[in-house]
């Protein structure tokens, strides 16, 4: 038993020596771990996932996804993602019944930059929608990626 304790003490000393001599590397490990944990916890707490435009395209191609534009009417008319359903965030509570068929289906929500889509996702989460995805950066990111828009 004494040998096991001695060996464990020796390994702990080596571990502490490594940390002391490589403190910057160890600090980087802690920061990266914290960021990974925060990202996971954040999406669970918020109730939606943030997806980049490329991930949004993959989602739309992989599954039948409702694309929800929560911008104002003039913004929507200026250009939107093909097939998007337009429900301004200010009207969402009153019009949530229009989205009822999508309660358990993927919804991709976007606005101009991401603020209103986060509000919309919170409203839909409270209403029991389960597969919410927010377009990170909104329409600005979509257009910044040179992805197509329509004016229908």
C-alpha positions as a printed Julia matrix, in Angstrom:
152×3 Matrix{Float64}:
   0.0    0.0     0.0
   2.85   2.35    0.8
   4.35   1.73   -2.65
   1.1    2.71   -4.34
   0.9    5.93   -2.35
   4.55   6.7    -3.08
   4.03   6.08   -6.8
   0.87   8.23   -6.83
   2.74  11.02   -5.07
   5.53  10.78   -7.62
   3.04  11.06  -10.52
   1.31  14.02   -8.89
   4.67  15.76   -8.48
   5.43  15.16  -12.17
   2.02  16.56  -13.07
   2.57  19.71  -10.99
   6.06  20.12  -12.44
   4.63  19.9   -15.95
   1.96  22.51  -15.16
   4.51  24.89  -13.6
   6.97  24.57  -16.48
   4.25  24.76  -19.16
   1.81  27.14  -17.5
   0.98  28.94  -20.75
   0.1   25.68  -22.49
  -1.96  24.6   -19.49
  -3.75  27.96  -19.42
  -4.6   27.59  -23.12
  -6.04  24.14  -22.39
  -8.23  25.58  -19.64
  -9.48  28.41  -21.87
 -10.32  26.08  -24.75
 -12.11  23.67  -22.41
 -14.1   26.53  -20.86
 -15.11  27.82  -24.3
 -16.29  24.37  -25.39
 -18.31  23.92  -22.22
 -19.82  27.42  -22.52
 -20.86  26.79  -26.13
 -22.63  23.58  -25.2
 -24.3   25.05  -22.12
 -25.29  28.22  -23.96
 -27.21  26.41  -26.71
 -29.01  24.29  -24.12
 -29.94  27.29  -22.0
 -31.03  29.43  -24.93
 -33.03  26.62  -26.52
 -31.64  27.03  -30.01
 -28.51  26.28  -32.0
 -26.61  28.95  -33.88
 -25.62  27.81  -37.35
 -23.36  29.44  -39.92
 -24.71  29.89  -43.46
 -22.94  26.75  -44.7
 -24.41  24.71  -41.84
 -27.84  26.19  -42.62
 -27.6   24.97  -46.21
 -26.63  21.51  -44.99
 -29.61  21.52  -42.61
 -32.0   22.55  -45.39
 -30.59  19.9   -47.74
 -30.57  17.14  -45.12
 -34.02  17.66  -43.61
 -37.26  19.36  -44.49
 -36.7   22.68  -42.75
 -38.96  25.7   -42.38
 -37.0   28.86  -43.07
 -38.51  31.69  -41.05
 -37.72  35.33  -41.86
 -38.58  37.56  -38.88
 -37.55  40.89  -40.44
 -39.89  43.74  -41.31
 -41.87  43.68  -44.58
 -39.61  46.13  -46.42
 -36.53  44.1   -45.51
 -38.22  40.9   -46.7
 -39.22  42.49  -50.03
 -35.65  43.7   -50.57
 -34.53  40.05  -50.68
 -34.9   36.85  -48.7
 -33.85  33.21  -48.66
 -35.75  31.11  -51.2
 -38.87  29.54  -49.68
 -38.74  31.59  -46.48
 -41.96  32.19  -44.58
 -42.27  35.81  -43.49
 -43.53  36.5   -39.96
 -42.12  39.71  -38.42
 -40.9   39.14  -34.88
 -43.42  41.7   -33.56
 -46.27  39.54  -34.95
 -44.88  36.16  -33.97
 -46.87  35.65  -30.75
 -50.13  36.37  -32.58
 -49.25  34.24  -35.62
 -47.55  31.26  -33.96
 -50.53  29.05  -34.87
 -49.48  29.37  -38.54
 -46.31  27.47  -37.64
 -48.02  24.74  -35.62
 -47.23  22.0   -38.15
 -43.53  22.68  -37.58
 -43.57  22.28  -33.79
 -41.34  19.17  -33.91
 -39.59  19.93  -37.2
 -36.41  21.93  -37.86
 -36.9   25.7   -38.05
 -34.17  27.98  -39.35
 -34.82  31.5   -38.1
 -33.1   34.59  -39.45
 -33.26  38.37  -39.42
 -30.82  41.03  -40.6
 -27.98  40.41  -38.14
 -29.2   37.96  -35.46
 -30.82  39.97  -32.67
 -34.47  39.62  -33.71
 -34.04  35.97  -34.65
 -32.8   35.27  -31.1
 -35.96  36.94  -29.75
 -38.08  34.9   -32.15
 -36.35  31.68  -31.11
 -37.06  32.48  -27.45
 -40.75  33.03  -28.26
 -40.96  29.77  -30.18
 -39.1   27.87  -27.46
 -41.65  29.09  -24.89
 -44.41  27.91  -27.25
 -42.92  24.39  -27.27
 -41.02  24.33  -30.56
 -38.11  21.94  -30.2
 -35.75  22.09  -33.21
 -34.78  25.73  -33.43
 -31.77  26.95  -35.38
 -30.75  30.61  -35.59
 -28.77  31.78  -38.59
 -25.61  33.24  -37.03
 -25.12  36.7   -38.51
 -28.52  36.63  -40.2
 -29.07  37.89  -43.73
 -25.83  39.88  -43.56
 -23.86  36.65  -43.13
 -25.92  34.91  -45.81
 -25.22  37.65  -48.35
 -21.62  37.95  -47.14
 -21.23  34.3   -48.17
 -22.55  35.19  -51.65
 -25.51  32.87  -51.19
 -28.62  33.34  -53.32
 -31.59  35.47  -52.37
 -34.92  35.94  -54.09
 -37.39  38.82  -54.4
 -40.64  36.91  -55.07
